[in-house]
Amino acid sequence: MEDESFALSFDNTTENISENNLLYDKTIGIFIVDFRVYYRYGFEFSLYGYFMPVWTLLNIALYTTMICVFVKCNLTSKTHLCIIALAISDSIAPICPSFFWFYFFTVKEEFRYVPFEWCRAFHYLTEIIPSLFTYSSFFLTIVLAIQRYTVIAFPFKVDKLCSRKIMNICIILCFVVSISIRAIHFFHYSYVQHTIHRTENKNTSEEICAFGDPEWLDITFSKYAAILQTTHTIIVNVIPCTLLVIIECLMLRAVHKNSISRKRMVRSSTGLSKLQENEKRLTYTTISITGVLLLHKIPTICIQIIDILRSMFGIQLITNYFDLWTTTVVLNIFYWMCTPSNFLITCCLSGEFRKGLKGLFRRSENRAPIQNFSSLSSGTASSHM
């Protein structure tokens, strides 16, 4: 892996490019961060520097509103607790990278190297901290899907199988597992100060950020990175995504089966009909949230597998890996664009949420009393990113 490199021309200079957004200097054994290697088309700077900060603020505003509606309307069932945890996670995840990209690409207008004093911050703000919360969102979505499937498939056992205590423990474990998975990345590199001479002025030098092999590593970093990426892809993406697809199919099957059964039954009361309708909407909300996440996860897994086949086995499935990196950028932007979808899905599928949303913005003297949706807080009516 370390013997393979590509050539790319910038400002009449030729540089060797490694398998990620870093330049690898074999003479001194370090990776030099260079944005233009990874964001080679230019539109990526605009997306990260201008679009992402605005979208992050919109994301925070929508999810803050959602949580306020849930609390004011007493929508605190087990399903709603999962959605609240998802809202918190998805609100925090883009804050750190958006701050970094806005400062560098918009304020400083720096499109090449990271200064050495920002080396650790670059690693933490753009790689580690966002992943902690995106992983948490992924695991929380799985918990949400399992809980909803239990509600519709085993309604008489849901209080025991998915009690509030169990759900609280699962939500906490999602964050703990995410931190555990990413903990090793805090010690992923040693930070090296590297001096370069700018091409436009050879008399001007600059101290830039470079990453070296960590001191505790006994094998070559390329082998370590390939093993880590393979393990990460299988444990964190392939297995959970497969589980999520299975649960999604089971939920759709259970909803279809319940719909057929209800058509054959005579509704005993209006209250029961409303309860069943709320249950159905919560399930469809969960299915929609899960589906949106899979739209991002499945292409991401395909890209990771292509990269693993090249790095571990030398199998070249595509000729230009630069386009693969650009696809990764587009998928990242797609993911951040989809994070507010939980708010929109909930708003479209939940009449109670829409009523609460309207009530939230009414003047206090004219506000109608907000209904306490106790049916949604019951054990049988429990409901990402």
C-alpha positions as CSV (number, residue, x, y, z in Angstrom):
1,M,0.0,0.0,0.0
2,E,2.8,2.4,0.9
3,D,4.5,1.6,-2.4
4,E,1.6,2.8,-4.5
5,S,1.1,6.5,-5.2
6,F,-0.4,8.7,-7.8
7,A,0.8,12.0,-9.3
8,L,-1.2,15.2,-9.3
9,S,0.0,18.5,-10.6
10,F,-0.5,21.7,-8.6
11,D,1.1,25.0,-9.5
12,N,3.6,23.2,-11.8
13,T,4.8,21.0,-8.9
14,T,4.3,17.2,-8.7
15,E,3.3,15.6,-5.4
16,N,2.8,12.0,-4.3
17,I,-0.7,11.3,-3.0
18,S,-1.6,8.7,-0.4
19,E,-5.0,6.9,-0.1
20,N,-6.6,9.7,1.8
21,N,-6.6,13.5,1.9
22,L,-3.0,13.6,3.0
23,L,0.3,13.7,1.0
24,Y,2.8,11.1,2.0
25,D,6.5,12.1,2.0
26,K,8.5,8.9,1.9
27,T,11.7,10.6,2.6
28,I,10.7,11.7,6.1
29,G,7.8,9.3,6.7
30,I,5.0,11.7,7.4
31,F,1.6,12.6,6.0
32,I,1.1,16.3,5.0
33,V,-2.4,17.6,5.1
34,D,-3.3,19.3,1.8
35,F,-6.9,20.2,1.2
36,R,-6.6,20.5,-2.6
37,V,-5.7,16.8,-2.9
38,Y,-9.0,15.8,-1.5
39,Y,-11.2,18.7,-2.7
40,R,-9.8,18.8,-6.2
41,Y,-12.9,20.2,-8.0
42,G,-13.2,23.3,-5.9
43,F,-17.0,23.1,-5.2
44,E,-16.2,21.2,-2.0
45,F,-14.7,24.4,-0.4
46,S,-18.0,26.3,-1.0
47,L,-20.1,23.5,0.4
48,Y,-18.1,23.1,3.5
49,G,-17.2,26.8,4.0
50,Y,-20.6,28.4,3.2
51,F,-23.4,25.8,3.0
52,M,-22.5,23.7,6.0
53,P,-22.5,26.5,8.6
54,V,-25.9,27.8,7.5
55,W,-27.3,24.2,7.4
56,T,-25.9,23.5,10.9
57,L,-27.7,26.5,12.3
58,L,-30.9,25.5,10.6
59,N,-30.4,21.9,11.9
60,I,-30.0,23.2,15.5
61,A,-33.1,25.4,15.2
62,L,-35.3,22.6,13.9
63,Y,-34.3,20.1,16.5
64,T,-34.5,22.6,19.3
65,T,-38.1,23.2,18.2
66,M,-38.8,19.5,18.0
67,I,-37.6,18.9,21.5
68,C,-39.6,21.8,22.9
69,V,-42.7,20.4,21.2
70,F,-42.1,17.0,22.7
71,V,-41.6,18.3,26.2
72,K,-44.6,20.8,26.1
73,C,-46.9,18.2,24.6
74,N,-45.7,15.5,27.0
75,L,-44.7,13.3,24.1
76,T,-42.2,11.4,26.2
77,S,-43.0,7.8,25.4
78,K,-40.1,5.4,24.9
79,T,-40.1,6.0,21.1
80,H,-40.1,9.7,21.6
81,L,-37.1,9.4,24.0
82,C,-35.1,7.7,21.2
83,I,-36.1,10.5,18.8
84,I,-35.1,13.1,21.3
85,A,-31.7,11.4,21.8
86,L,-31.3,11.3,18.0
87,A,-32.2,15.0,17.7
88,I,-29.5,15.9,20.3
89,S,-26.9,13.8,18.6
90,D,-27.7,15.1,15.1
91,S,-27.6,18.7,16.3
92,I,-24.2,18.4,17.9
93,A,-22.5,16.3,15.3
94,P,-22.0,19.0,12.6
95,I,-21.1,21.9,14.9
96,C,-17.4,21.2,15.3
97,P,-16.5,20.5,11.6
98,S,-18.7,23.4,10.4
99,F,-16.8,25.8,12.7
100,F,-13.5,24.6,11.4
101,W,-14.5,24.7,7.7
102,F,-16.1,28.1,8.1
103,Y,-13.0,29.6,9.8
104,F,-10.5,28.1,7.3
105,F,-12.4,28.3,4.0
106,T,-14.5,31.4,4.5
107,V,-12.7,33.6,7.1
108,K,-9.1,32.8,6.4
109,E,-9.6,31.7,2.8
110,E,-7.0,29.0,3.3
111,F,-7.4,26.2,0.7
112,R,-4.1,24.4,1.0
113,Y,-2.4,23.5,4.2
114,V,-3.3,23.4,7.9
115,P,-1.0,25.5,10.2
116,F,0.8,23.4,12.7
117,E,-0.9,25.1,15.7
118,W,-4.2,23.8,14.3
119,C,-3.0,20.3,13.8
120,R,-4.6,18.6,16.8
121,A,-7.8,20.7,16.5
122,F,-8.1,19.7,12.8
123,H,-7.9,16.0,13.7
124,Y,-10.4,16.3,16.6
125,L,-12.9,18.7,15.1
126,T,-13.2,17.2,11.7
127,E,-12.7,13.5,12.3
128,I,-13.2,12.3,15.9
129,I,-15.8,14.4,17.5
130,P,-18.3,14.4,14.6
131,S,-18.0,10.6,14.3
132,L,-18.8,10.2,18.0
133,F,-22.2,11.6,17.4
134,T,-22.9,10.2,13.9
135,Y,-22.1,6.7,15.3
136,S,-24.4,7.4,18.2
137,S,-27.2,8.4,15.8
138,F,-26.7,5.2,13.8
139,F,-26.9,3.0,16.9
140,L,-29.9,5.0,18.3
141,T,-31.7,4.5,15.0
142,I,-31.2,0.7,15.4
143,V,-32.5,0.9,19.0
144,L,-35.5,2.9,17.7
145,A,-36.2,0.4,15.0
146,I,-36.0,-2.6,17.4
147,Q,-38.3,-0.9,19.9
148,R,-40.9,-0.1,17.2
149,Y,-40.8,-3.6,15.8
150,T,-41.3,-5.0,19.3
151,V,-44.3,-2.7,19.8
152,I,-46.1,-3.8,16.7
153,A,-45.0,-7.5,16.7
154,F,-45.2,-8.3,20.4
155,P,-47.7,-5.7,21.9
156,F,-48.3,-7.8,25.0
157,K,-44.6,-8.2,25.8
158,V,-43.4,-4.8,25.0
159,D,-43.6,-3.5,28.6
160,K,-41.2,-6.3,29.6
161,L,-39.0,-6.4,26.6
162,C,-38.7,-2.6,26.1
163,S,-39.3,-1.1,29.5
164,R,-38.4,2.5,30.1
165,K,-35.4,1.4,32.2
166,I,-34.1,-0.8,29.4
167,M,-34.6,2.0,26.8
168,N,-32.7,4.5,28.9
169,I,-29.8,2.0,29.3
170,C,-29.8,1.3,25.6
171,I,-29.6,5.1,24.8
172,I,-26.7,5.6,27.2
173,L,-24.9,2.5,25.8
174,C,-25.2,3.9,22.3
175,F,-23.1,6.9,23.3
176,V,-20.7,4.8,25.4
177,V,-20.1,2.4,22.5
178,S,-19.5,5.3,20.1
179,I,-16.9,6.8,22.3
180,S,-15.2,3.4,22.8
181,I,-15.0,2.8,19.0
182,R,-13.4,6.2,18.3
183,A,-11.2,6.3,21.4
184,I,-8.2,4.8,19.6
185,H,-8.3,7.7,17.1
186,F,-7.3,10.2,19.8
187,F,-3.9,8.5,19.6
188,H,-4.0,7.8,15.9
189,Y,-1.1,10.0,14.9
190,S,1.8,11.9,16.2
191,Y,1.7,15.6,15.2
192,V,4.7,16.8,13.3
193,Q,5.8,20.4,12.5
194,H,6.8,20.5,8.9
195,T,8.4,23.4,7.1
196,I,7.6,24.1,3.4
197,H,8.5,26.9,1.0
198,R,5.6,28.4,-0.9
199,T,5.7,28.0,-4.7
200,E,4.9,31.6,-5.4
201,N,7.8,32.8,-3.2
202,K,10.7,30.5,-2.4
203,N,11.9,32.9,0.3
204,T,8.7,32.4,2.3
205,S,8.5,29.4,4.6
206,E,5.5,28.1,6.4
207,E,5.1,25.7,9.4
208,I,2.3,23.3,8.5
209,C,0.6,20.3,10.0
210,A,1.8,16.8,9.3
211,F,0.9,13.5,10.8
212,G,3.5,10.8,11.7
213,D,3.2,7.3,12.9
214,P,2.2,7.0,16.6
215,E,5.1,5.9,18.9
216,W,3.2,2.9,20.2
217,L,2.7,1.4,16.7
218,D,5.0,-1.6,15.9
219,I,3.8,-2.2,12.3
220,T,3.8,0.2,9.4
221,F,1.0,2.7,9.5
222,S,-0.4,1.7,6.1
223,K,-0.9,-1.9,7.4
224,Y,-2.4,-0.6,10.6
225,A,-4.8,1.7,8.8
226,A,-5.9,-1.0,6.4
227,I,-6.6,-3.4,9.3
228,L,-8.4,-0.7,11.3
229,Q,-10.5,0.3,8.3
230,T,-11.5,-3.3,7.5
231,T,-12.5,-4.0,11.1
232,H,-14.3,-0.7,11.4
233,T,-16.3,-1.4,8.1
234,I,-17.4,-4.9,9.2
235,I,-18.2,-4.2,12.9
236,V,-19.6,-0.6,12.7
237,N,-21.2,-0.5,9.2
238,V,-21.8,-3.9,7.5
239,I,-23.2,-5.8,10.5
240,P,-25.4,-3.0,11.9
241,C,-26.7,-2.1,8.4
242,T,-27.6,-5.7,7.7
243,L,-29.4,-5.8,11.0
244,L,-31.2,-2.5,10.2
245,V,-32.3,-3.8,6.7
246,I,-33.7,-6.9,8.3
247,I,-35.6,-5.0,11.0
248,E,-36.9,-2.6,8.3
249,C,-38.3,-5.5,6.3
250,L,-39.8,-7.1,9.5
251,M,-41.5,-3.8,10.4
252,L,-43.1,-3.4,7.0
253,R,-44.3,-7.0,7.1
254,A,-45.7,-6.5,10.6
255,V,-47.5,-3.3,9.6
256,H,-49.0,-5.0,6.6
257,K,-50.1,-8.0,8.7
258,N,-51.7,-5.7,11.4
259,S,-53.5,-3.7,8.7
260,I,-55.1,-6.8,7.3
261,S,-56.1,-8.0,10.8
262,R,-57.7,-4.6,11.7
263,K,-59.8,-4.5,8.6
264,R,-61.4,-7.8,9.8
265,M,-62.1,-6.5,13.2
266,V,-64.9,-4.2,14.3
267,R,-63.6,-1.2,16.1
268,S,-65.0,-1.1,19.6
269,S,-64.4,2.5,20.3
270,T,-63.2,5.8,18.8
271,G,-60.4,5.9,21.4
272,L,-59.0,2.6,20.3
273,S,-59.1,3.7,16.7
274,K,-57.1,6.8,17.5
275,L,-54.6,4.8,19.5
276,Q,-54.1,2.4,16.7
277,E,-53.7,5.3,14.2
278,N,-51.1,6.9,16.4
279,E,-49.2,3.6,16.7
280,K,-49.3,3.2,12.9
281,R,-48.0,6.8,12.3
282,L,-45.1,6.3,14.8
283,T,-44.1,3.1,13.1
284,Y,-44.2,4.7,9.6
285,T,-42.1,7.6,11.1
286,T,-39.5,5.0,12.3
287,I,-39.5,3.3,8.9
288,S,-38.9,6.6,7.1
289,I,-36.1,7.6,9.5
290,T,-34.4,4.3,9.0
291,G,-34.8,4.4,5.3
292,V,-33.2,7.8,5.0
293,L,-30.2,6.6,7.0
294,L,-29.8,3.5,4.8
295,L,-29.7,5.7,1.7
296,H,-26.5,7.2,3.1
297,K,-25.0,4.1,4.7
298,I,-25.3,1.6,1.9
299,P,-23.3,3.7,-0.7
300,T,-20.7,4.5,2.1
301,I,-20.2,0.8,2.7
302,C,-19.7,0.2,-1.0
303,I,-17.0,2.9,-1.1
304,Q,-15.3,1.5,1.9
305,I,-15.3,-2.0,0.5
306,I,-13.7,-0.7,-2.8
307,D,-11.0,1.0,-0.8
308,I,-10.4,-2.1,1.4
309,L,-10.1,-4.4,-1.7
310,R,-7.4,-2.0,-3.0
311,S,-5.5,-1.5,0.2
312,M,-5.6,-5.1,1.6
313,F,-5.6,-7.2,-1.6
314,G,-4.5,-4.9,-4.4
315,I,-7.7,-5.3,-6.3
316,Q,-8.3,-2.2,-8.5
317,L,-12.1,-2.0,-9.2
318,I,-11.8,1.6,-10.5
319,T,-9.1,3.5,-12.3
320,N,-9.5,6.9,-10.8
321,Y,-9.7,7.0,-7.0
322,F,-9.9,10.8,-6.9
323,D,-13.5,10.5,-8.1
324,L,-14.1,8.0,-5.2
325,W,-12.9,10.7,-2.7
326,T,-15.2,13.2,-4.4
327,T,-18.1,10.8,-4.0
328,T,-17.3,10.5,-0.3
329,V,-17.5,14.3,0.0
330,V,-20.9,14.3,-1.8
331,L,-22.2,11.5,0.5
332,N,-21.0,13.5,3.6
333,I,-22.9,16.5,2.4
334,F,-25.9,14.3,1.7
335,Y,-25.8,13.0,5.2
336,W,-25.7,16.4,6.8
337,M,-28.6,17.5,4.5
338,C,-30.6,14.5,5.7
339,T,-30.2,15.2,9.4
340,P,-33.2,17.6,9.6
341,S,-35.3,14.9,7.9
342,N,-36.3,13.5,11.3
343,F,-38.1,16.8,12.0
344,L,-39.8,16.9,8.7
345,I,-40.9,13.2,8.8
346,T,-42.3,13.7,12.3
347,C,-44.1,16.8,11.2
348,C,-45.6,15.1,8.2
349,L,-46.7,11.9,9.9
350,S,-47.7,13.0,13.3
351,G,-50.9,15.2,13.7
352,E,-50.2,15.5,17.4
353,F,-46.8,17.0,16.7
354,R,-48.2,19.5,14.2
355,K,-50.8,20.6,16.8
356,G,-48.1,21.0,19.4
357,L,-45.9,22.9,16.9
358,K,-48.7,25.3,16.1
359,G,-49.4,25.7,19.9
360,L,-45.8,26.5,20.5
361,F,-45.9,29.7,18.4
362,R,-49.3,30.9,19.5
363,R,-49.6,33.9,21.8
364,S,-50.0,32.7,25.4
365,E,-53.3,34.4,25.9
366,N,-54.8,32.9,22.8
367,R,-53.2,29.5,23.1
368,A,-55.6,26.6,23.4
369,P,-54.7,24.0,26.1
370,I,-52.3,21.5,24.7
371,Q,-53.6,18.0,24.9
372,N,-51.7,15.6,27.0
373,F,-51.3,12.7,24.7
374,S,-51.2,10.0,27.4
375,S,-51.9,7.3,24.8
376,L,-48.6,8.0,23.3
377,S,-46.9,7.8,26.7
378,S,-48.3,4.4,27.5
379,G,-46.4,1.2,27.3
380,T,-48.2,0.0,24.2
381,A,-47.8,3.3,22.3
382,S,-44.2,3.9,22.6
383,S,-42.1,5.3,19.5
384,H,-33.3,9.4,14.0
385,M,-30.7,10.5,12.8
